[in-house]
Structures are given as structure tokens and as C-alpha cells.
């Protein structure tokens, strides 16, 4: 079934912001730099100067555009009408979301949102249930999902995601609970209206087992689905920004499901942060966000302190710091305590803020010089260095090995015999012996 331009226009308005002129999208890394979407129709900031010049006759900055509701309506209506006339409803929706009218069947995930096909399918499905004539004013929206609206639910059943939104929820909520999934499938098949679905939902064991706060949230969602969707969308933006900063996944489905959980359970910012931290997946070659930065800091400190920590220890530490259960300082202090346990003779210096790498620098430099090794090839974990830094005195206590003793031991190392220094030293001794015997060379 094709939809009219007015149906498309109204549906995209709901899809993008729920009708919120002040909506702001998350920051994205685009080919031309960082950018975000602005306003009721979520126009990318990079497009605003040229689009406002084209449809208003003068250019606006993104902030000026955000503050001007009339400008938002005129620009969106003008642009979408051109796309609709040229590519039809599906092509226009695809172009609005992705910049290309030909990608409306593309199912690849998009950064911060659904796939292009999912977006287009949702816009078309919603549009089929909207008024085809418009409201007589630019940018107005008439939603079939509001309880007191004059429009009726379309006879043609929508796809499950659209039906879930019609009831004021997201499909993921139903799929997560077998009892609700069975009820929802029955509702979709029977084309139940919102009232019947709510009545049946309240009779489920799942509903009766939930605390009053959860039931209140779900009831409010059902009473005003359009407002509920707007709250969810705003929470998705908030959580996506938090997840990106922490280094947690930011795919649209995960963030939308997470937003519903946060709203339904009344999570505080701290609880949101803690639950997001559980989703952080720190790979050795990919350390995103705050969690990745903290992981790098801990790994760097452990290296400078000559302490080995497992990947699991470091990952757990990074997650707990990101989730607010501990601070970076807590784990840095733990690494320093581990270092003092290994290098007790330097405990005071470590407490004063010095690293083991700094304290051991003379030994590292001497070893590089005497054995003619590249300075960067030697570290605190080298067996020779490690043995010297953990030396014991005659009394069995830890001691700082004198440099002369360390250097003598280096010259007894088999590697020293292969050095240019060793060869020149042998030649010097030979020449001296010959000279003592009165021989010329």
C-alpha cells in the first residue's frame, strides 16, 4: 500500500523525534567531521546552512534553526516533498535517513539507529494509519496511537514492532518474557486494540509479580503511547551518549531495550552507569571510551611499576571504574602496593610517587651500554634486571645491589663476550702483556 506525502511527513515526524522541536541527536563521526541531528525532523547540522538558504532564502546556524519552529517545518516539508515527488515514499524515507533513496532494503546496522530497511518499514507502516490529508498547518502530527485521537487503527495489521508501539511498549519487552510473548502474538493475530491488550496484560502472572513502580510506568505508557515513545527516544539518546563515553556498545537495539529497562525500573544515573559498564567488551586491539582510557592507564602504571596483572584483572577494574563501583585511584594504589611487595627496598620512594622504572633507570642504562643492547629492548621484566632488583643480602633481607657489583655481573654474562667492548678490552690486555715483555706490535 502506498502512502501520501502527508502521511509520510507525519510519520517521519513521529519517527524522528515524536514531534519534539528541541530534540538533539547524539554526536556522530561523519566523513566531514563530528556532527549531530537537530530539531523535530532531525536534520544533520552540516545540512542546515544550505537547506535553510534553499527553502527560507537565508542561511541559519544549527542553533538558530533549533530555536525556530517555523523554519524547521518549512525546511523539512520542502526537502521531503522534493524527495517524495522524485523517489516515492520508500525512497524519500530512505534518503531522509541515509542520504540515499536506493538503500531502502539495506539491513546493515546503522550507528545510533536501526537499519535503513527497518527505519523505512516503520515509517511506511505508521504512515498507513495516519490521516492522508494533513491538518492544514505545516508540520502538524496526528497520531493514531493516542487514546483520544479521531483516527482509528488501520484494518491491516501492522508488523509486530509497530503493534508493540501502538500498545505503548517495545517488542523487546514482550520477547524477553515467554508469557508476554505468547499474549502479544495472540494480540497481533487477533488485531486487539490497546484497551483489550491492557486488560489481558493486567491478568498475567508477570504483571501481578511486578512492583507498583513498574506497573505504574507500563500503565502510563499504554495511556499515552506517543508521549511514552518520546520519553523512550530521549532516554535512548541519553544512554547512547553515556555508553559511547564509557566504551559500551551503542547499537540502536541494545540502547532502546536498555532505555526501556531504565525507565521501567526508575534507574538513577548511577544505576544506568553501573549497568552499562557490564556491557563493556574490552578487546586487546579495541579499547573505546572511558573504560579503554582507564585500562590503558592501569596497564601503563603496572608496566612502570614492574608488576604483572592479568587481562581479567585489568578488564574487571576498568568495568568497575566505569560503573562507579571503584575509582581509578583505588586500582592505582593497589598496583603500587603490589610493587612495594616485590621491591620492598624502595617502598619509601614508591610512596613518594616515584615509579620503579625511574628508580631502576641507572641499571637499565648500564645494562644497555655494557651489553650493547638497544635501550628500548630492556625493561623491568628482563630476567637480569628482575634478579638484580629483587636481590637479597647476607641476612636474607631485600637490598639495593651496588652498581659496581651489578656491572661486574654483567661482564660475567656470556652475552658480554660477544660485544665490541669485550673484544676491545681483550685486545687492550693483550697489547699490555706484549708491551710488558718488551715486544712491539
Secondary structure, DSSP 8 states (H G I E B T S, - for coil): ----HHHHHHHHHHHHHSS-TT-B---EEETTEEE-EETTTTEEHHHHHHHHHHHHSS---HHHHHH-HHHHHHHHHHHHHHHHHHHHHHHHHHHHHHS-GGGTT--S-BTTB--HHHHHHHHHHHHTTS-SS--SSTT----TTBTT-SS---SS---HHHHHHHTTS-HHHHHTSHHHHHHHHHHHHHT--HHHHHHHHTTSHHHHHS-HHHHHHHHHHHHBHHHHHHHHHHHHHHHHHHHHHHT----HHHHHHHHHHHHHHT--HHHHHHHHHTT---BTTB--HHHHHHHHHHHHHHHHTT----HHHHHHHHHHHHHTSS-HHHHHHHHHHHHHHH-GGGHHHHHTT--HHHHTHHHHHHHHHHTT--GGG--TTSHHHHHHHT-B-TTS-B----HHHHHHHHHTSTTGGGSHHHHHHHHHHHHHHHHHTT---
